[in-house]
Amino acid sequence: MRYRRWFLPEEPDIVGLLRRQVEVTTEGVDAFTSWAAGDPGAARLAREAEPRGDAAKRELLNALRAAFVTRLEPEDAFALSRGIDWILNYVVDLVDEAEVMACEPDAGIAEIAGLLGEAVRHIDDAIADLDAGGDHATESADAAIEAERRLEQAYYRGMAALLDVEDMRERISRRELYRRCSRIGQVVVDVAERVVYAVVKQS
């Protein structure tokens, strides 16, 4: 009688794949920050990051499909990957819309871009600590949310400053850019809170 030997596939490094996706997103956000600070050529770098982010997301999803078991639940990994992807996509959308409307970023957008970069780095720290779980991942997620709260305050200040802009076209265009910034900030909160939720389930 022949006995078949069954081998389970190796457990993929889901956290490592998520961090690779965050790395590409960080590159895009850093390019966005440079663009917002007055470097129009950085828009190209942000756009170039987007397909690489998509590729990193596909790699993660393929690993989830092939995995027999993962330490991070597939539902959480998918939600985190989707949110990280949205951050990069929305950043590129904002840059594209600004260029279409011929609306250069102002000081408020530049401040928001810097805070977004800070928040994304805290998200990377939080994901890195998911394997260990516990306080470190939660603390980093909370730091990302705190950066987003400061982003939100910058958003309100920027929107208030638009009341002094006399040119209606400029006022409307900048308002749309600020609204896009607010949307990106909400995605940051969603990703950070998903990290916290994943830690709670591991407890």
C-alpha positions as YAML, in Angstrom:
chain: A
units: angstrom
residues:
- id: 1
  name: MET
  ca: [0.00, 0.00, 0.00]
- id: 2
  name: ARG
  ca: [1.25, 3.40, -0.90]
- id: 3
  name: TYR
  ca: [0.98, 6.19, 1.57]
- id: 4
  name: ARG
  ca: [0.63, 9.69, 0.35]
- id: 5
  name: ARG
  ca: [2.47, 12.37, 2.18]
- id: 6
  name: TRP
  ca: [0.62, 15.62, 2.42]
- id: 7
  name: PHE
  ca: [2.54, 18.82, 2.78]
- id: 8
  name: LEU
  ca: [0.93, 22.05, 3.84]
- id: 9
  name: PRO
  ca: [2.12, 25.12, 1.95]
- id: 10
  name: GLU
  ca: [4.44, 27.40, 3.81]
- id: 11
  name: GLU
  ca: [2.77, 30.21, 5.67]
- id: 12
  name: PRO
  ca: [3.25, 33.41, 3.66]
- id: 13
  name: ASP
  ca: [4.70, 36.50, 5.27]
- id: 14
  name: ILE
  ca: [1.48, 38.51, 5.15]
- id: 15
  name: VAL
  ca: [2.82, 41.24, 7.41]
- id: 16
  name: GLY
  ca: [5.90, 41.55, 5.23]
- id: 17
  name: LEU
  ca: [3.75, 41.82, 2.09]
- id: 18
  name: LEU
  ca: [1.59, 44.47, 3.72]
- id: 19
  name: ARG
  ca: [4.66, 46.44, 4.68]
- id: 20
  name: ARG
  ca: [5.93, 46.23, 1.12]
- id: 21
  name: GLN
  ca: [2.66, 47.76, -0.03]
- id: 22
  name: VAL
  ca: [2.94, 50.48, 2.62]
- id: 23
  name: GLU
  ca: [6.50, 51.16, 1.47]
- id: 24
  name: VAL
  ca: [5.29, 51.91, -2.06]
- id: 25
  name: THR
  ca: [2.43, 54.00, -0.69]
- id: 26
  name: THR
  ca: [4.91, 55.96, 1.43]
- id: 27
  name: GLU
  ca: [6.96, 56.69, -1.68]
- id: 28
  name: GLY
  ca: [3.83, 58.03, -3.36]
- id: 29
  name: VAL
  ca: [2.89, 60.11, -0.33]
- id: 30
  name: ASP
  ca: [6.42, 61.50, -0.10]
- id: 31
  name: ALA
  ca: [6.19, 62.52, -3.76]
- id: 32
  name: PHE
  ca: [2.84, 64.13, -2.98]
- id: 33
  name: THR
  ca: [4.48, 66.04, -0.13]
- id: 34
  name: SER
  ca: [7.20, 67.31, -2.45]
- id: 35
  name: TRP
  ca: [4.61, 68.30, -5.03]
- id: 36
  name: ALA
  ca: [2.55, 70.12, -2.41]
- id: 37
  name: ALA
  ca: [5.69, 71.95, -1.28]
- id: 38
  name: GLY
  ca: [6.20, 73.37, -4.76]
- id: 39
  name: ASP
  ca: [7.93, 70.68, -6.84]
- id: 40
  name: PRO
  ca: [5.62, 70.04, -9.84]
- id: 41
  name: GLY
  ca: [7.92, 67.29, -11.16]
- id: 42
  name: ALA
  ca: [7.12, 65.14, -8.11]
- id: 43
  name: ALA
  ca: [3.64, 64.53, -9.54]
- id: 44
  name: ARG
  ca: [5.20, 62.04, -11.95]
- id: 45
  name: LEU
  ca: [6.79, 60.13, -9.06]
- id: 46
  name: ALA
  ca: [3.42, 59.87, -7.31]
- id: 47
  name: ARG
  ca: [1.82, 58.50, -10.46]
- id: 48
  name: GLU
  ca: [4.63, 56.02, -10.99]
- id: 49
  name: ALA
  ca: [4.07, 54.63, -7.51]
- id: 50
  name: GLU
  ca: [0.43, 53.77, -8.18]
- id: 51
  name: PRO
  ca: [0.94, 50.74, -10.50]
- id: 52
  name: ARG
  ca: [3.66, 49.44, -8.18]
- id: 53
  name: GLY
  ca: [1.20, 49.72, -5.32]
- id: 54
  name: ASP
  ca: [-1.35, 47.76, -7.34]
- id: 55
  name: ALA
  ca: [1.26, 45.07, -8.00]
- id: 56
  name: ALA
  ca: [2.08, 44.83, -4.29]
- id: 57
  name: LYS
  ca: [-1.62, 44.48, -3.51]
- id: 58
  name: ARG
  ca: [-2.02, 41.69, -6.08]
- id: 59
  name: GLU
  ca: [0.96, 39.86, -4.62]
- id: 60
  name: LEU
  ca: [-0.64, 39.98, -1.20]
- id: 61
  name: LEU
  ca: [-4.01, 38.77, -2.48]
- id: 62
  name: ASN
  ca: [-2.38, 35.91, -4.37]
- id: 63
  name: ALA
  ca: [-0.57, 34.88, -1.19]
- id: 64
  name: LEU
  ca: [-3.83, 34.93, 0.76]
- id: 65
  name: ARG
  ca: [-5.55, 32.73, -1.82]
- id: 66
  name: ALA
  ca: [-2.75, 30.19, -1.78]
- id: 67
  name: ALA
  ca: [-2.29, 30.10, 1.99]
- id: 68
  name: PHE
  ca: [-3.68, 27.28, 4.11]
- id: 69
  name: VAL
  ca: [-3.35, 29.29, 7.29]
- id: 70
  name: THR
  ca: [-2.12, 32.77, 8.21]
- id: 71
  name: ARG
  ca: [-1.45, 34.37, 11.57]
- id: 72
  name: LEU
  ca: [-3.23, 37.52, 10.44]
- id: 73
  name: GLU
  ca: [-6.80, 36.70, 9.43]
- id: 74
  name: PRO
  ca: [-7.39, 37.06, 5.66]
- id: 75
  name: GLU
  ca: [-10.29, 39.44, 6.27]
- id: 76
  name: ASP
  ca: [-8.05, 41.82, 8.21]
- id: 77
  name: ALA
  ca: [-5.19, 41.54, 5.71]
- id: 78
  name: PHE
  ca: [-7.56, 42.29, 2.83]
- id: 79
  name: ALA
  ca: [-9.10, 45.31, 4.59]
- id: 80
  name: LEU
  ca: [-5.66, 46.71, 5.44]
- id: 81
  name: SER
  ca: [-4.39, 46.20, 1.91]
- id: 82
  name: ARG
  ca: [-7.47, 47.81, 0.41]
- id: 83
  name: GLY
  ca: [-7.15, 50.85, 2.68]
- id: 84
  name: ILE
  ca: [-3.45, 51.26, 1.94]
- id: 85
  name: ASP
  ca: [-4.26, 51.07, -1.77]
- id: 86
  name: TRP
  ca: [-6.95, 53.71, -1.42]
- id: 87
  name: ILE
  ca: [-4.56, 56.13, 0.28]
- id: 88
  name: LEU
  ca: [-2.20, 56.01, -2.69]
- id: 89
  name: ASN
  ca: [-4.99, 56.10, -5.27]
- id: 90
  name: TYR
  ca: [-6.65, 59.11, -3.64]
- id: 91
  name: VAL
  ca: [-3.34, 60.97, -3.44]
- id: 92
  name: VAL
  ca: [-2.79, 60.50, -7.17]
- id: 93
  name: ASP
  ca: [-6.40, 61.51, -7.86]
- id: 94
  name: LEU
  ca: [-5.84, 64.73, -5.91]
- id: 95
  name: VAL
  ca: [-2.70, 65.59, -7.88]
- id: 96
  name: ASP
  ca: [-4.43, 64.82, -11.17]
- id: 97
  name: GLU
  ca: [-7.44, 66.96, -10.28]
- id: 98
  name: ALA
  ca: [-5.24, 69.86, -9.20]
- id: 99
  name: GLU
  ca: [-3.41, 69.80, -12.51]
- id: 100
  name: VAL
  ca: [-6.63, 69.55, -14.53]
- id: 101
  name: MET
  ca: [-8.02, 72.55, -12.67]
- id: 102
  name: ALA
  ca: [-4.68, 74.39, -12.92]
- id: 103
  name: CYS
  ca: [-4.83, 74.87, -9.14]
- id: 104
  name: GLU
  ca: [-1.46, 74.89, -7.43]
- id: 105
  name: PRO
  ca: [-1.29, 73.56, -3.85]
- id: 106
  name: ASP
  ca: [-1.21, 76.14, -1.07]
- id: 107
  name: ALA
  ca: [0.43, 76.11, 2.36]
- id: 108
  name: GLY
  ca: [-2.53, 74.26, 3.88]
- id: 109
  name: ILE
  ca: [-2.29, 71.41, 1.38]
- id: 110
  name: ALA
  ca: [1.47, 71.25, 2.01]
- id: 111
  name: GLU
  ca: [0.86, 70.94, 5.76]
- id: 112
  name: ILE
  ca: [-1.71, 68.21, 5.23]
- id: 113
  name: ALA
  ca: [0.64, 66.30, 2.94]
- id: 114
  name: GLY
  ca: [3.34, 66.31, 5.62]
- id: 115
  name: LEU
  ca: [0.92, 65.03, 8.25]
- id: 116
  name: LEU
  ca: [-0.27, 62.32, 5.88]
- id: 117
  name: GLY
  ca: [3.32, 61.15, 5.48]
- id: 118
  name: GLU
  ca: [3.67, 61.00, 9.25]
- id: 119
  name: ALA
  ca: [0.44, 59.02, 9.59]
- id: 120
  name: VAL
  ca: [1.44, 56.48, 6.94]
- id: 121
  name: ARG
  ca: [4.73, 55.85, 8.70]
- id: 122
  name: HIS
  ca: [2.88, 55.20, 11.95]
- id: 123
  name: ILE
  ca: [0.67, 52.74, 10.06]
- id: 124
  name: ASP
  ca: [3.79, 50.94, 8.85]
- id: 125
  name: ASP
  ca: [5.04, 50.70, 12.45]
- id: 126
  name: ALA
  ca: [1.66, 49.37, 13.56]
- id: 127
  name: ILE
  ca: [1.58, 46.68, 10.87]
- id: 128
  name: ALA
  ca: [5.18, 45.70, 11.64]
- id: 129
  name: ASP
  ca: [4.13, 44.98, 15.23]
- id: 130
  name: LEU
  ca: [1.10, 42.88, 14.29]
- id: 131
  name: ASP
  ca: [3.03, 39.63, 14.54]
- id: 132
  name: ALA
  ca: [3.87, 40.48, 18.13]
- id: 133
  name: GLY
  ca: [0.44, 41.97, 18.79]
- id: 134
  name: GLY
  ca: [-0.36, 43.88, 21.93]
- id: 135
  name: ASP
  ca: [0.45, 47.41, 22.95]
- id: 136
  name: HIS
  ca: [3.06, 48.37, 20.35]
- id: 137
  name: ALA
  ca: [0.79, 47.89, 17.34]
- id: 138
  name: THR
  ca: [-2.05, 49.70, 19.09]
- id: 139
  name: GLU
  ca: [0.18, 52.60, 20.15]
- id: 140
  name: SER
  ca: [1.41, 53.09, 16.59]
- id: 141
  name: ALA
  ca: [-2.14, 52.92, 15.27]
- id: 142
  name: ASP
  ca: [-3.18, 55.53, 17.83]
- id: 143
  name: ALA
  ca: [-0.27, 57.73, 16.70]
- id: 144
  name: ALA
  ca: [-1.53, 57.49, 13.11]
- id: 145
  name: ILE
  ca: [-4.99, 58.57, 14.26]
- id: 146
  name: GLU
  ca: [-3.48, 61.46, 16.21]
- id: 147
  name: ALA
  ca: [-1.62, 62.62, 13.08]
- id: 148
  name: GLU
  ca: [-4.90, 62.44, 11.19]
- id: 149
  name: ARG
  ca: [-6.60, 64.57, 13.85]
- id: 150
  name: ARG
  ca: [-3.97, 67.24, 13.28]
- id: 151
  name: LEU
  ca: [-4.53, 66.80, 9.55]
- id: 152
  name: GLU
  ca: [-8.21, 67.42, 10.16]
- id: 153
  name: GLN
  ca: [-7.44, 70.65, 12.02]
- id: 154
  name: ALA
  ca: [-5.25, 71.77, 9.11]
- id: 155
  name: TYR
  ca: [-8.16, 70.98, 6.81]
- id: 156
  name: TYR
  ca: [-10.49, 73.23, 8.81]
- id: 157
  name: ARG
  ca: [-7.96, 76.06, 8.86]
- id: 158
  name: GLY
  ca: [-7.45, 75.75, 5.12]
- id: 159
  name: MET
  ca: [-11.18, 75.73, 4.42]
- id: 160
  name: ALA
  ca: [-11.66, 78.79, 6.62]
- id: 161
  name: ALA
  ca: [-8.87, 80.61, 4.77]
- id: 162
  name: LEU
  ca: [-10.70, 80.05, 1.49]
- id: 163
  name: LEU
  ca: [-13.33, 82.54, 2.62]
- id: 164
  name: ASP
  ca: [-10.76, 85.26, 1.97]
- id: 165
  name: VAL
  ca: [-10.10, 84.10, -1.60]
- id: 166
  name: GLU
  ca: [-11.91, 86.51, -3.88]
- id: 167
  name: ASP
  ca: [-11.57, 84.56, -7.13]
- id: 168
  name: MET
  ca: [-14.54, 82.19, -7.19]
- id: 169
  name: ARG
  ca: [-12.90, 79.69, -9.54]
- id: 170
  name: GLU
  ca: [-9.85, 79.42, -7.32]
- id: 171
  name: ARG
  ca: [-11.98, 79.12, -4.20]
- id: 172
  name: ILE
  ca: [-14.06, 76.29, -5.65]
- id: 173
  name: SER
  ca: [-11.01, 74.44, -6.98]
- id: 174
  name: ARG
  ca: [-9.13, 74.62, -3.70]
- id: 175
  name: ARG
  ca: [-12.22, 73.54, -1.77]
- id: 176
  name: GLU
  ca: [-12.35, 70.36, -3.85]
- id: 177
  name: LEU
  ca: [-8.69, 69.65, -3.13]
- id: 178
  name: TYR
  ca: [-9.24, 70.13, 0.59]
- id: 179
  name: ARG
  ca: [-12.21, 67.79, 0.49]
- id: 180
  name: ARG
  ca: [-10.05, 65.16, -1.15]
- id: 181
  name: CYS
  ca: [-7.51, 65.61, 1.64]
- id: 182
  name: SER
  ca: [-10.23, 65.03, 4.21]
- id: 183
  name: ARG
  ca: [-11.27, 61.85, 2.42]
- id: 184
  name: ILE
  ca: [-7.70, 60.54, 2.52]
- id: 185
  name: GLY
  ca: [-7.55, 61.31, 6.22]
- id: 186
  name: GLN
  ca: [-10.64, 59.22, 6.87]
- id: 187
  name: VAL
  ca: [-9.06, 56.26, 5.10]
- id: 188
  name: VAL
  ca: [-6.02, 56.62, 7.36]
- id: 189
  name: VAL
  ca: [-8.31, 56.35, 10.39]
- id: 190
  name: ASP
  ca: [-10.04, 53.30, 8.91]
- id: 191
  name: VAL
  ca: [-6.71, 51.52, 8.36]
- id: 192
  name: ALA
  ca: [-5.43, 52.39, 11.83]
- id: 193
  name: GLU
  ca: [-8.64, 51.22, 13.48]
- id: 194
  name: ARG
  ca: [-8.46, 47.97, 11.51]
- id: 195
  name: VAL
  ca: [-5.04, 47.36, 13.03]
- id: 196
  name: VAL
  ca: [-6.53, 47.86, 16.48]
- id: 197
  name: TYR
  ca: [-9.38, 45.47, 15.62]
- id: 198
  name: ALA
  ca: [-6.89, 42.83, 14.46]
- id: 199
  name: VAL
  ca: [-4.99, 43.15, 17.73]
- id: 200
  name: VAL
  ca: [-8.21, 42.78, 19.73]
- id: 201
  name: LYS
  ca: [-9.01, 39.54, 17.89]
- id: 202
  name: GLN
  ca: [-5.55, 38.20, 18.63]
- id: 203
  name: SER
  ca: [-5.97, 38.83, 22.36]
...
